[in-house]
């Protein structure tokens, strides 16, 4: 299954999104340190999720009024 990484500036924002995804959609994600291969500066934490959940993830970020530093393919590191 294709995985994505959603990069955030802080662990607290990543945790907030993780909580909302589970409570609203029962989507389970994992918070991980942002891999060095991603060319995003100043971003320490990411959530790892299934690509199939990207619509709900984008909605959650928008509704929570937070910003992400981007959504990337977990394997290639390419921005989606």
mmCIF file of the N, C-alpha and C atoms, coordinates in Angstrom:
data_MODEL
# 
_entry.id   MODEL 
# 
loop_
_atom_site.group_PDB 
_atom_site.id 
_atom_site.type_symbol 
_atom_site.label_atom_id 
_atom_site.label_alt_id 
_atom_site.label_comp_id 
_atom_site.label_asym_id 
_atom_site.label_entity_id 
_atom_site.label_seq_id 
_atom_site.pdbx_PDB_ins_code 
_atom_site.Cartn_x 
_atom_site.Cartn_y 
_atom_site.Cartn_z 
_atom_site.occupancy 
_atom_site.B_iso_or_equiv 
_atom_site.pdbx_formal_charge 
_atom_site.auth_seq_id 
_atom_site.auth_comp_id 
_atom_site.auth_asym_id 
_atom_site.auth_atom_id 
_atom_site.pdbx_PDB_model_num 
ATOM 1   N N  . UNK A 1 1  ? 0.842   -1.177 0.000  1.00 0.00 ? 1  UNK A N  1 
ATOM 2   C CA . UNK A 1 1  ? 0.000   0.000  0.000  1.00 0.00 ? 1  UNK A CA 1 
ATOM 3   C C  . UNK A 1 1  ? 0.890   1.244  0.000  1.00 0.00 ? 1  UNK A C  1 
ATOM 4   N N  . UNK A 1 2  ? 0.539   2.200  -0.824 1.00 0.00 ? 2  UNK A N  1 
ATOM 5   C CA . UNK A 1 2  ? 1.317   3.433  -0.949 1.00 0.00 ? 2  UNK A CA 1 
ATOM 6   C C  . UNK A 1 2  ? 1.178   4.286  0.302  1.00 0.00 ? 2  UNK A C  1 
ATOM 7   N N  . UNK A 1 3  ? 2.309   4.752  0.814  1.00 0.00 ? 3  UNK A N  1 
ATOM 8   C CA . UNK A 1 3  ? 2.344   5.583  2.017  1.00 0.00 ? 3  UNK A CA 1 
ATOM 9   C C  . UNK A 1 3  ? 2.709   7.018  1.652  1.00 0.00 ? 3  UNK A C  1 
ATOM 10  N N  . UNK A 1 4  ? 2.189   7.945  2.460  1.00 0.00 ? 4  UNK A N  1 
ATOM 11  C CA . UNK A 1 4  ? 2.540   9.355  2.307  1.00 0.00 ? 4  UNK A CA 1 
ATOM 12  C C  . UNK A 1 4  ? 3.056   9.891  3.632  1.00 0.00 ? 4  UNK A C  1 
ATOM 13  N N  . UNK A 1 5  ? 3.788   10.993 3.544  1.00 0.00 ? 5  UNK A N  1 
ATOM 14  C CA . UNK A 1 5  ? 4.246   11.714 4.717  1.00 0.00 ? 5  UNK A CA 1 
ATOM 15  C C  . UNK A 1 5  ? 3.695   13.136 4.630  1.00 0.00 ? 5  UNK A C  1 
ATOM 16  N N  . UNK A 1 6  ? 3.074   13.587 5.713  1.00 0.00 ? 6  UNK A N  1 
ATOM 17  C CA . UNK A 1 6  ? 2.586   14.954 5.797  1.00 0.00 ? 6  UNK A CA 1 
ATOM 18  C C  . UNK A 1 6  ? 3.471   15.646 6.822  1.00 0.00 ? 6  UNK A C  1 
ATOM 19  N N  . UNK A 1 7  ? 4.186   16.676 6.386  1.00 0.00 ? 7  UNK A N  1 
ATOM 20  C CA . UNK A 1 7  ? 5.222   17.307 7.206  1.00 0.00 ? 7  UNK A CA 1 
ATOM 21  C C  . UNK A 1 7  ? 4.656   18.524 7.932  1.00 0.00 ? 7  UNK A C  1 
ATOM 22  N N  . UNK A 1 8  ? 4.971   18.589 9.237  1.00 0.00 ? 8  UNK A N  1 
ATOM 23  C CA . UNK A 1 8  ? 4.536   19.702 10.074 1.00 0.00 ? 8  UNK A CA 1 
ATOM 24  C C  . UNK A 1 8  ? 5.733   20.334 10.766 1.00 0.00 ? 8  UNK A C  1 
ATOM 25  N N  . UNK A 1 9  ? 5.564   21.570 11.201 1.00 0.00 ? 9  UNK A N  1 
ATOM 26  C CA . UNK A 1 9  ? 6.646   22.292 11.864 1.00 0.00 ? 9  UNK A CA 1 
ATOM 27  C C  . UNK A 1 9  ? 6.857   21.828 13.297 1.00 0.00 ? 9  UNK A C  1 
ATOM 28  N N  . UNK A 1 10 ? 5.835   21.216 13.891 1.00 0.00 ? 10 UNK A N  1 
ATOM 29  C CA . UNK A 1 10 ? 5.990   20.809 15.293 1.00 0.00 ? 10 UNK A CA 1 
ATOM 30  C C  . UNK A 1 10 ? 5.290   19.489 15.566 1.00 0.00 ? 10 UNK A C  1 
ATOM 31  N N  . UNK A 1 11 ? 5.734   18.858 16.639 1.00 0.00 ? 11 UNK A N  1 
ATOM 32  C CA . UNK A 1 11 ? 5.128   17.602 17.058 1.00 0.00 ? 11 UNK A CA 1 
ATOM 33  C C  . UNK A 1 11 ? 3.702   17.831 17.562 1.00 0.00 ? 11 UNK A C  1 
ATOM 34  N N  . UNK A 1 12 ? 3.461   18.974 18.187 1.00 0.00 ? 12 UNK A N  1 
ATOM 35  C CA . UNK A 1 12 ? 2.121   19.240 18.722 1.00 0.00 ? 12 UNK A CA 1 
ATOM 36  C C  . UNK A 1 12 ? 1.082   19.361 17.607 1.00 0.00 ? 12 UNK A C  1 
ATOM 37  N N  . UNK A 1 13 ? 1.445   19.976 16.492 1.00 0.00 ? 13 UNK A N  1 
ATOM 38  C CA . UNK A 1 13 ? 0.507   20.080 15.367 1.00 0.00 ? 13 UNK A CA 1 
ATOM 39  C C  . UNK A 1 13 ? 0.271   18.693 14.767 1.00 0.00 ? 13 UNK A C  1 
ATOM 40  N N  . UNK A 1 14 ? 1.330   17.910 14.624 1.00 0.00 ? 14 UNK A N  1 
ATOM 41  C CA . UNK A 1 14 ? 1.183   16.547 14.102 1.00 0.00 ? 14 UNK A CA 1 
ATOM 42  C C  . UNK A 1 14 ? 0.274   15.725 15.016 1.00 0.00 ? 14 UNK A C  1 
ATOM 43  N N  . UNK A 1 15 ? 0.435   15.877 16.330 1.00 0.00 ? 15 UNK A N  1 
ATOM 44  C CA . UNK A 1 15 ? -0.398  15.149 17.290 1.00 0.00 ? 15 UNK A CA 1 
ATOM 45  C C  . UNK A 1 15 ? -1.852  15.593 17.203 1.00 0.00 ? 15 UNK A C  1 
ATOM 46  N N  . UNK A 1 16 ? -2.069  16.886 17.004 1.00 0.00 ? 16 UNK A N  1 
ATOM 47  C CA . UNK A 1 16 ? -3.428  17.426 16.872 1.00 0.00 ? 16 UNK A CA 1 
ATOM 48  C C  . UNK A 1 16 ? -4.116  16.803 15.657 1.00 0.00 ? 16 UNK A C  1 
ATOM 49  N N  . UNK A 1 17 ? -3.421  16.754 14.535 1.00 0.00 ? 17 UNK A N  1 
ATOM 50  C CA . UNK A 1 17 ? -3.996  16.188 13.310 1.00 0.00 ? 17 UNK A CA 1 
ATOM 51  C C  . UNK A 1 17 ? -4.230  14.691 13.482 1.00 0.00 ? 17 UNK A C  1 
ATOM 52  N N  . UNK A 1 18 ? -3.285  14.010 14.109 1.00 0.00 ? 18 UNK A N  1 
ATOM 53  C CA . UNK A 1 18 ? -3.447  12.571 14.359 1.00 0.00 ? 18 UNK A CA 1 
ATOM 54  C C  . UNK A 1 18 ? -4.714  12.310 15.165 1.00 0.00 ? 18 UNK A C  1 
ATOM 55  N N  . UNK A 1 19 ? -4.934  13.090 16.199 1.00 0.00 ? 19 UNK A N  1 
ATOM 56  C CA . UNK A 1 19 ? -6.111  12.936 17.059 1.00 0.00 ? 19 UNK A CA 1 
ATOM 57  C C  . UNK A 1 19 ? -7.399  13.177 16.272 1.00 0.00 ? 19 UNK A C  1 
ATOM 58  N N  . UNK A 1 20 ? -7.430  14.245 15.474 1.00 0.00 ? 20 UNK A N  1 
ATOM 59  C CA . UNK A 1 20 ? -8.617  14.557 14.674 1.00 0.00 ? 20 UNK A CA 1 
ATOM 60  C C  . UNK A 1 20 ? -8.909  13.464 13.647 1.00 0.00 ? 20 UNK A C  1 
ATOM 61  N N  . UNK A 1 21 ? -7.867  12.953 13.000 1.00 0.00 ? 21 UNK A N  1 
ATOM 62  C CA . UNK A 1 21 ? -8.080  11.913 11.994 1.00 0.00 ? 21 UNK A CA 1 
ATOM 63  C C  . UNK A 1 21 ? -8.718  10.673 12.599 1.00 0.00 ? 21 UNK A C  1 
ATOM 64  N N  . UNK A 1 22 ? -8.276  10.316 13.800 1.00 0.00 ? 22 UNK A N  1 
ATOM 65  C CA . UNK A 1 22 ? -8.855  9.134  14.431 1.00 0.00 ? 22 UNK A CA 1 
ATOM 66  C C  . UNK A 1 22 ? -10.271 9.395  14.920 1.00 0.00 ? 22 UNK A C  1 
ATOM 67  N N  . UNK A 1 23 ? -10.494 10.537 15.557 1.00 0.00 ? 23 UNK A N  1 
ATOM 68  C CA . UNK A 1 23 ? -11.825 10.802 16.116 1.00 0.00 ? 23 UNK A CA 1 
ATOM 69  C C  . UNK A 1 23 ? -12.879 11.054 15.037 1.00 0.00 ? 23 UNK A C  1 
ATOM 70  N N  . UNK A 1 24 ? -12.489 11.693 13.946 1.00 0.00 ? 24 UNK A N  1 
ATOM 71  C CA . UNK A 1 24 ? -13.448 12.016 12.887 1.00 0.00 ? 24 UNK A CA 1 
ATOM 72  C C  . UNK A 1 24 ? -13.628 10.906 11.852 1.00 0.00 ? 24 UNK A C  1 
ATOM 73  N N  . UNK A 1 25 ? -12.542 10.213 11.514 1.00 0.00 ? 25 UNK A N  1 
ATOM 74  C CA . UNK A 1 25 ? -12.589 9.250  10.410 1.00 0.00 ? 25 UNK A CA 1 
ATOM 75  C C  . UNK A 1 25 ? -12.122 7.845  10.791 1.00 0.00 ? 25 UNK A C  1 
ATOM 76  N N  . UNK A 1 26 ? -11.683 7.659  12.043 1.00 0.00 ? 26 UNK A N  1 
ATOM 77  C CA . UNK A 1 26 ? -11.103 6.398  12.492 1.00 0.00 ? 26 UNK A CA 1 
ATOM 78  C C  . UNK A 1 26 ? -9.899  5.993  11.638 1.00 0.00 ? 26 UNK A C  1 
ATOM 79  N N  . UNK A 1 27 ? -9.129  7.003  11.228 1.00 0.00 ? 27 UNK A N  1 
ATOM 80  C CA . UNK A 1 27 ? -7.904  6.786  10.469 1.00 0.00 ? 27 UNK A CA 1 
ATOM 81  C C  . UNK A 1 27 ? -6.735  6.811  11.449 1.00 0.00 ? 27 UNK A C  1 
ATOM 82  N N  . UNK A 1 28 ? -5.938  5.760  11.414 1.00 0.00 ? 28 UNK A N  1 
ATOM 83  C CA . UNK A 1 28 ? -4.771  5.673  12.285 1.00 0.00 ? 28 UNK A CA 1 
ATOM 84  C C  . UNK A 1 28 ? -3.525  6.064  11.498 1.00 0.00 ? 28 UNK A C  1 
ATOM 85  N N  . UNK A 1 29 ? -2.772  7.005  12.044 1.00 0.00 ? 29 UNK A N  1 
ATOM 86  C CA . UNK A 1 29 ? -1.513  7.439  11.435 1.00 0.00 ? 29 UNK A CA 1 
ATOM 87  C C  . UNK A 1 29 ? -0.419  7.348  12.489 1.00 0.00 ? 29 UNK A C  1 
ATOM 88  N N  . UNK A 1 30 ? 0.811   7.446  12.034 1.00 0.00 ? 30 UNK A N  1 
ATOM 89  C CA . UNK A 1 30 ? 1.952   7.370  12.933 1.00 0.00 ? 30 UNK A CA 1 
ATOM 90  C C  . UNK A 1 30 ? 2.754   8.661  12.839 1.00 0.00 ? 30 UNK A C  1 
ATOM 91  N N  . UNK A 1 31 ? 3.151   9.214  13.988 1.00 0.00 ? 31 UNK A N  1 
ATOM 92  C CA . UNK A 1 31 ? 4.022   10.391 13.999 1.00 0.00 ? 31 UNK A CA 1 
ATOM 93  C C  . UNK A 1 31 ? 5.461   9.908  13.986 1.00 0.00 ? 31 UNK A C  1 
ATOM 94  N N  . UNK A 1 32 ? 6.241   10.453 13.031 1.00 0.00 ? 32 UNK A N  1 
ATOM 95  C CA . UNK A 1 32 ? 7.643   10.061 12.896 1.00 0.00 ? 32 UNK A CA 1 
ATOM 96  C C  . UNK A 1 32 ? 8.502   11.320 12.714 1.00 0.00 ? 32 UNK A C  1 
ATOM 97  N N  . UNK A 1 33 ? 9.793   11.223 13.015 1.00 0.00 ? 33 UNK A N  1 
ATOM 98  C CA . UNK A 1 33 ? 10.687  12.338 12.671 1.00 0.00 ? 33 UNK A CA 1 
ATOM 99  C C  . UNK A 1 33 ? 10.719  12.476 11.144 1.00 0.00 ? 33 UNK A C  1 
ATOM 100 N N  . UNK A 1 34 ? 10.719  13.698 10.661 1.00 0.00 ? 34 UNK A N  1 
ATOM 101 C CA . UNK A 1 34 ? 10.761  13.908 9.210  1.00 0.00 ? 34 UNK A CA 1 
ATOM 102 C C  . UNK A 1 34 ? 12.092  13.402 8.659  1.00 0.00 ? 34 UNK A C  1 
ATOM 103 N N  . UNK A 1 35 ? 12.032  12.514 7.657  1.00 0.00 ? 35 UNK A N  1 
ATOM 104 C CA . UNK A 1 35 ? 13.267  11.988 7.074  1.00 0.00 ? 35 UNK A CA 1 
ATOM 105 C C  . UNK A 1 35 ? 14.125  13.089 6.455  1.00 0.00 ? 35 UNK A C  1 
ATOM 106 N N  . UNK A 1 36 ? 15.418  12.952 6.557  1.00 0.00 ? 36 UNK A N  1 
ATOM 107 C CA . UNK A 1 36 ? 16.346  13.951 6.011  1.00 0.00 ? 36 UNK A CA 1 
ATOM 108 C C  . UNK A 1 36 ? 16.241  14.085 4.503  1.00 0.00 ? 36 UNK A C  1 
ATOM 109 N N  . UNK A 1 37 ? 15.780  13.038 3.819  1.00 0.00 ? 37 UNK A N  1 
ATOM 110 C CA . UNK A 1 37 ? 15.706  13.075 2.350  1.00 0.00 ? 37 UNK A CA 1 
ATOM 111 C C  . UNK A 1 37 ? 14.686  14.085 1.834  1.00 0.00 ? 37 UNK A C  1 
ATOM 112 N N  . UNK A 1 38 ? 13.755  14.510 2.696  1.00 0.00 ? 38 UNK A N  1 
ATOM 113 C CA . UNK A 1 38 ? 12.775  15.504 2.254  1.00 0.00 ? 38 UNK A CA 1 
ATOM 114 C C  . UNK A 1 38 ? 13.387  16.888 2.330  1.00 0.00 ? 38 UNK A C  1 
ATOM 115 N N  . UNK A 1 39 ? 13.263  17.621 1.267  1.00 0.00 ? 39 UNK A N  1 
ATOM 116 C CA . UNK A 1 39 ? 13.878  18.948 1.173  1.00 0.00 ? 39 UNK A CA 1 
ATOM 117 C C  . UNK A 1 39 ? 12.947  20.006 1.764  1.00 0.00 ? 39 UNK A C  1 
ATOM 118 N N  . UNK A 1 40 ? 12.701  19.896 3.069  1.00 0.00 ? 40 UNK A N  1 
ATOM 119 C CA . UNK A 1 40 ? 11.834  20.839 3.765  1.00 0.00 ? 40 UNK A CA 1 
ATOM 120 C C  . UNK A 1 40 ? 12.591  21.293 4.999  1.00 0.00 ? 40 UNK A C  1 
ATOM 121 N N  . UNK A 1 41 ? 12.865  22.571 5.084  1.00 0.00 ? 41 UNK A N  1 
ATOM 122 C CA . UNK A 1 41 ? 13.664  23.054 6.215  1.00 0.00 ? 41 UNK A CA 1 
ATOM 123 C C  . UNK A 1 41 ? 12.793  23.376 7.421  1.00 0.00 ? 41 UNK A C  1 
ATOM 124 N N  . UNK A 1 42 ? 13.346  23.161 8.595  1.00 0.00 ? 42 UNK A N  1 
ATOM 125 C CA . UNK A 1 42 ? 12.690  23.533 9.832  1.00 0.00 ? 42 UNK A CA 1 
ATOM 126 C C  . UNK A 1 42 ? 11.461  22.717 10.185 1.00 0.00 ? 42 UNK A C  1 
ATOM 127 N N  . UNK A 1 43 ? 11.392  21.506 9.695  1.00 0.00 ? 43 UNK A N  1 
ATOM 128 C CA . UNK A 1 43 ? 10.218  20.671 9.942  1.00 0.00 ? 43 UNK A CA 1 
ATOM 129 C C  . UNK A 1 43 ? 10.638  19.372 10.590 1.00 0.00 ? 43 UNK A C  1 
ATOM 130 N N  . UNK A 1 44 ? 10.342  19.238 11.861 1.00 0.00 ? 44 UNK A N  1 
ATOM 131 C CA . UNK A 1 44 ? 10.845  18.091 12.590 1.00 0.00 ? 44 UNK A CA 1 
ATOM 132 C C  . UNK A 1 44 ? 9.976   16.861 12.597 1.00 0.00 ? 44 UNK A C  1 
ATOM 133 N N  . UNK A 1 45 ? 8.659   17.005 12.385 1.00 0.00 ? 45 UNK A N  1 
ATOM 134 C CA . UNK A 1 45 ? 7.775   15.857 12.540 1.00 0.00 ? 45 UNK A CA 1 
ATOM 135 C C  . UNK A 1 45 ? 6.803   15.719 11.385 1.00 0.00 ? 45 UNK A C  1 
ATOM 136 N N  . UNK A 1 46 ? 6.493   14.447 11.088 1.00 0.00 ? 46 UNK A N  1 
ATOM 137 C CA . UNK A 1 46 ? 5.571   14.116 10.014 1.00 0.00 ? 46 UNK A CA 1 
ATOM 138 C C  . UNK A 1 46 ? 4.591   13.079 10.508 1.00 0.00 ? 46 UNK A C  1 
ATOM 139 N N  . UNK A 1 47 ? 3.463   12.987 9.815  1.00 0.00 ? 47 UNK A N  1 
ATOM 140 C CA . UNK A 1 47 ? 2.600   11.843 10.030 1.00 0.00 ? 47 UNK A CA 1 
ATOM 141 C C  . UNK A 1 47 ? 2.730   10.953 8.806  1.00 0.00 ? 47 UNK A C  1 
ATOM 142 N N  . UNK A 1 48 ? 2.789   9.663  9.059  1.00 0.00 ? 48 UNK A N  1 
ATOM 143 C CA . UNK A 1 48 ? 2.839   8.672  7.986  1.00 0.00 ? 48 UNK A CA 1 
ATOM 144 C C  . UNK A 1 48 ? 1.447   8.076  7.871  1.00 0.00 ? 48 UNK A C  1 
ATOM 145 N N  . UNK A 1 49 ? 0.914   8.056  6.655  1.00 0.00 ? 49 UNK A N  1 
ATOM 146 C CA . UNK A 1 49 ? -0.452  7.585  6.440  1.00 0.00 ? 49 UNK A CA 1 
ATOM 147 C C  . UNK A 1 49 ? -0.550  6.861  5.110  1.00 0.00 ? 49 UNK A C  1 
ATOM 148 N N  . UNK A 1 50 ? -1.689  6.237  4.886  1.00 0.00 ? 50 UNK A N  1 
ATOM 149 C CA . UNK A 1 50 ? -1.954  5.599  3.602  1.00 0.00 ? 50 UNK A CA 1 
ATOM 150 C C  . UNK A 1 50 ? -2.407  6.647  2.595  1.00 0.00 ? 50 UNK A C  1 
ATOM 151 N N  . UNK A 1 51 ? -1.943  6.513  1.372  1.00 0.00 ? 51 UNK A N  1 
ATOM 152 C CA . UNK A 1 51 ? -2.325  7.441  0.309  1.00 0.00 ? 51 UNK A CA 1 
ATOM 153 C C  . UNK A 1 51 ? -3.844  7.486  0.139  1.00 0.00 ? 51 UNK A C  1 
ATOM 154 N N  . UNK A 1 52 ? -4.509  6.366  0.369  1.00 0.00 ? 52 UNK A N  1 
ATOM 155 C CA . UNK A 1 52 ? -5.959  6.289  0.203  1.00 0.00 ? 52 UNK A CA 1 
ATOM 156 C C  . UNK A 1 52 ? -6.699  7.277  1.113  1.00 0.00 ? 52 UNK A C  1 
ATOM 157 N N  . UNK A 1 53 ? -6.062  7.738  2.170  1.00 0.00 ? 53 UNK A N  1 
ATOM 158 C CA . UNK A 1 53 ? -6.687  8.646  3.129  1.00 0.00 ? 53 UNK A CA 1 
ATOM 159 C C  . UNK A 1 53 ? -6.352  10.115 2.875  1.00 0.00 ? 53 UNK A C  1 
ATOM 160 N N  . UNK A 1 54 ? -5.751  10.442 1.742  1.00 0.00 ? 54 UNK A N  1 
ATOM 161 C CA . UNK A 1 54 ? -5.257  11.794 1.496  1.00 0.00 ? 54 UNK A CA 1 
ATOM 162 C C  . UNK A 1 54 ? -6.383  12.839 1.512  1.00 0.00 ? 54 UNK A C  1 
ATOM 163 N N  . UNK A 1 55 ? -7.550  12.506 1.002  1.00 0.00 ? 55 UNK A N  1 
ATOM 164 C CA . UNK A 1 55 ? -8.662  13.465 0.978  1.00 0.00 ? 55 UNK A CA 1 
ATOM 165 C C  . UNK A 1 55 ? -9.050  13.861 2.403  1.00 0.00 ? 55 UNK A C  1 
ATOM 166 N N  . UNK A 1 56 ? -9.213  12.878 3.271  1.00 0.00 ? 56 UNK A N  1 
ATOM 167 C CA . UNK A 1 56 ? -9.595  13.142 4.655  1.00 0.00 ? 56 UNK A CA 1 
ATOM 168 C C  . UNK A 1 56 ? -8.494  13.898 5.405  1.00 0.00 ? 56 UNK A C  1 
ATOM 169 N N  . UNK A 1 57 ? -7.257  13.594 5.092  1.00 0.00 ? 57 UNK A N  1 
ATOM 170 C CA . UNK A 1 57 ? -6.134  14.291 5.725  1.00 0.00 ? 57 UNK A CA 1 
ATOM 171 C C  . UNK A 1 57 ? -6.139  15.770 5.333  1.00 0.00 ? 57 UNK A C  1 
ATOM 172 N N  . UNK A 1 58 ? -6.309  16.052 4.058  1.00 0.00 ? 58 UNK A N  1 
ATOM 173 C CA . UNK A 1 58 ? -6.360  17.447 3.599  1.00 0.00 ? 58 UNK A CA 1 
ATOM 174 C C  . UNK A 1 58 ? -7.527  18.191 4.237  1.00 0.00 ? 58 UNK A C  1 
ATOM 175 N N  . UNK A 1 59 ? -8.690  17.560 4.331  1.00 0.00 ? 59 UNK A N  1 
ATOM 176 C CA . UNK A 1 59 ? -9.851  18.181 4.961  1.00 0.00 ? 59 UNK A CA 1 
ATOM 177 C C  . UNK A 1 59 ? -9.582  18.478 6.438  1.00 0.00 ? 59 UNK A C  1 
ATOM 178 N N  . UNK A 1 60 ? -8.958  17.543 7.119  1.00 0.00 ? 60 UNK A N  1 
ATOM 179 C CA . UNK A 1 60 ? -8.663  17.712 8.540  1.00 0.00 ? 60 UNK A CA 1 
ATOM 180 C C  . UNK A 1 60 ? -7.708  18.875 8.763  1.00 0.00 ? 60 UNK A C  1 
ATOM 181 N N  . UNK A 1 61 ? -6.673  18.979 7.946  1.00 0.00 ? 61 UNK A N  1 
ATOM 182 C CA . UNK A 1 61 ? -5.718  20.082 8.061  1.00 0.00 ? 61 UNK A CA 1 
ATOM 183 C C  . UNK A 1 61 ? -6.421  21.411 7.828  1.00 0.00 ? 61 UNK A C  1 
ATOM 184 N N  . UNK A 1 62 ? -7.264  21.458 6.815  1.00 0.00 ? 62 UNK A N  1 
ATOM 185 C CA . UNK A 1 62 ? -7.996  22.701 6.508  1.00 0.00 ? 62 UNK A CA 1 
ATOM 186 C C  . UNK A 1 62 ? -8.958  23.070 7.639  1.00 0.00 ? 62 UNK A C  1 
ATOM 187 N N  . UNK A 1 63 ? -9.717  22.103 8.131  1.00 0.00 ? 63 UNK A N  1 
ATOM 188 C CA . UNK A 1 63 ? -10.696 22.367 9.189  1.00 0.00 ? 63 UNK A CA 1 
ATOM 189 C C  . UNK A 1 63 ? -10.032 22.755 10.510 1.00 0.00 ? 63 UNK A C  1 
ATOM 190 N N  . UNK A 1 64 ? -8.838  22.225 10.762 1.00 0.00 ? 64 UNK A N  1 
ATOM 191 C CA . UNK A 1 64 ? -8.118  22.540 12.005 1.00 0.00 ? 64 UNK A CA 1 
ATOM 192 C C  . UNK A 1 64 ? -7.417  23.892 11.904 1.00 0.00 ? 64 UNK A C  1 
ATOM 193 N N  . UNK A 1 65 ? -7.413  24.466 10.718 1.00 0.00 ? 65 UNK A N  1 
ATOM 194 C CA . UNK A 1 65 ? -6.771  25.763 10.467 1.00 0.00 ? 65 UNK A CA 1 
ATOM 195 C C  . UNK A 1 65 ? -5.288  25.761 10.855 1.00 0.00 ? 65 UNK A C  1 
ATOM 196 N N  . UNK A 1 66 ? -4.622  24.674 10.464 1.00 0.00 ? 66 UNK A N  1 
ATOM 197 C CA . UNK A 1 66 ? -3.168  24.578 10.627 1.00 0.00 ? 66 UNK A CA 1 
ATOM 198 C C  . UNK A 1 66 ? -2.578  24.401 9.233  1.00 0.00 ? 66 UNK A C  1 
ATOM 199 N N  . UNK A 1 67 ? -1.290  24.549 9.134  1.00 0.00 ? 67 UNK A N  1 
ATOM 200 C CA . UNK A 1 67 ? -0.665  24.350 7.830  1.00 0.00 ? 67 UNK A CA 1 
ATOM 201 C C  . UNK A 1 67 ? 0.353   23.237 7.918  1.00 0.00 ? 67 UNK A C  1 
ATOM 202 N N  . UNK A 1 68 ? 0.521   22.592 6.805  1.00 0.00 ? 68 UNK A N  1 
ATOM 203 C CA . UNK A 1 68 ? 1.568   21.576 6.694  1.00 0.00 ? 68 UNK A CA 1 
ATOM 204 C C  . UNK A 1 68 ? 2.636   22.128 5.759  1.00 0.00 ? 68 UNK A C  1 
ATOM 205 N N  . UNK A 1 69 ? 3.795   21.532 5.813  1.00 0.00 ? 69 UNK A N  1 
ATOM 206 C CA . UNK A 1 69 ? 4.899   21.931 4.934  1.00 0.00 ? 69 UNK A CA 1 
ATOM 207 C C  . UNK A 1 69 ? 4.885   21.137 3.633  1.00 0.00 ? 69 UNK A C  1 
ATOM 208 N N  . UNK A 1 70 ? 3.875   20.289 3.485  1.00 0.00 ? 70 UNK A N  1 
ATOM 209 C CA . UNK A 1 70 ? 3.736   19.540 2.251  1.00 0.00 ? 70 UNK A CA 1 
ATOM 210 C C  . UNK A 1 70 ? 3.390   18.087 2.487  1.00 0.00 ? 70 UNK A C  1 
ATOM 211 N N  . UNK A 1 71 ? 2.906   17.459 1.430  1.00 0.00 ? 71 UNK A N  1 
ATOM 212 C CA . UNK A 1 71 ? 2.590   16.033 1.437  1.00 0.00 ? 71 UNK A CA 1 
ATOM 213 C C  . UNK A 1 71 ? 3.516   15.375 0.429  1.00 0.00 ? 71 UNK A C  1 
ATOM 214 N N  . UNK A 1 72 ? 4.174   14.303 0.865  1.00 0.00 ? 72 UNK A N  1 
ATOM 215 C CA . UNK A 1 72 ? 5.207   13.663 0.057  1.00 0.00 ? 72 UNK A CA 1 
ATOM 216 C C  . UNK A 1 72 ? 4.975   12.171 -0.029 1.00 0.00 ? 72 UNK A C  1 
ATOM 217 N N  . UNK A 1 73 ? 5.426   11.580 -1.143 1.00 0.00 ? 73 UNK A N  1 
ATOM 218 C CA . UNK A 1 73 ? 5.445   10.132 -1.281 1.00 0.00 ? 73 UNK A CA 1 
ATOM 219 C C  . UNK A 1 73 ? 6.501   9.606  -0.298 1.00 0.00 ? 73 UNK A C  1 
ATOM 220 N N  . UNK A 1 74 ? 6.120   8.684  0.570  1.00 0.00 ? 74 UNK A N  1 
ATOM 221 C CA . UNK A 1 74 ? 7.028   8.198  1.611  1.00 0.00 ? 74 UNK A CA 1 
ATOM 222 C C  . UNK A 1 74 ? 8.226   7.448  1.032  1.00 0.00 ? 74 UNK A C  1 
ATOM 223 N N  . UNK A 1 75 ? 8.062   6.808  -0.097 1.00 0.00 ? 75 UNK A N  1 
ATOM 224 C CA . UNK A 1 75 ? 9.162   6.039  -0.667 1.00 0.00 ? 75 UNK A CA 1 
ATOM 225 C C  . UNK A 1 75 ? 10.127  6.890  -1.484 1.00 0.00 ? 75 UNK A C  1 
ATOM 226 N N  . UNK A 1 76 ? 9.589   7.764  -2.331 1.00 0.00 ? 76 UNK A N  1 
ATOM 227 C CA . UNK A 1 76 ? 10.445  8.515  -3.238 1.00 0.00 ? 76 UNK A CA 1 
ATOM 228 C C  . UNK A 1 76 ? 10.837  9.893  -2.691 1.00 0.00 ? 76 UNK A C  1 
ATOM 229 N N  . UNK A 1 77 ? 10.026  10.407 -1.783 1.00 0.00 ? 77 UNK A N  1 
ATOM 230 C CA . UNK A 1 77 ? 10.275  11.752 -1.265 1.00 0.00 ? 77 UNK A CA 1 
ATOM 231 C C  . UNK A 1 77 ? 9.741   12.850 -2.171 1.00 0.00 ? 77 UNK A C  1 
ATOM 232 N N  . UNK A 1 78 ? 9.069   12.489 -3.236 1.00 0.00 ? 78 UNK A N  1 
ATOM 233 C CA . UNK A 1 78 ? 8.528   13.496 -4.162 1.00 0.00 ? 78 UNK A CA 1 
ATOM 234 C C  . UNK A 1 78 ? 7.291   14.139 -3.579 1.00 0.00 ? 78 UNK A C  1 
ATOM 235 N N  . UNK A 1 79 ? 7.168   15.443 -3.785 1.00 0.00 ? 79 UNK A N  1 
ATOM 236 C CA . UNK A 1 79 ? 5.997   16.179 -3.301 1.00 0.00 ? 79 UNK A CA 1 
ATOM 237 C C  . UNK A 1 79 ? 4.782   15.802 -4.103 1.00 0.00 ? 79 UNK A C  1 
ATOM 238 N N  . UNK A 1 80 ? 3.663   15.627 -3.411 1.00 0.00 ? 80 UNK A N  1 
ATOM 239 C CA . UNK A 1 80 ? 2.401   15.251 -4.069 1.00 0.00 ? 80 UNK A CA 1 
ATOM 240 C C  . UNK A 1 80 ? 1.548   16.493 -4.212 1.00 0.00 ? 80 UNK A C  1 
# 
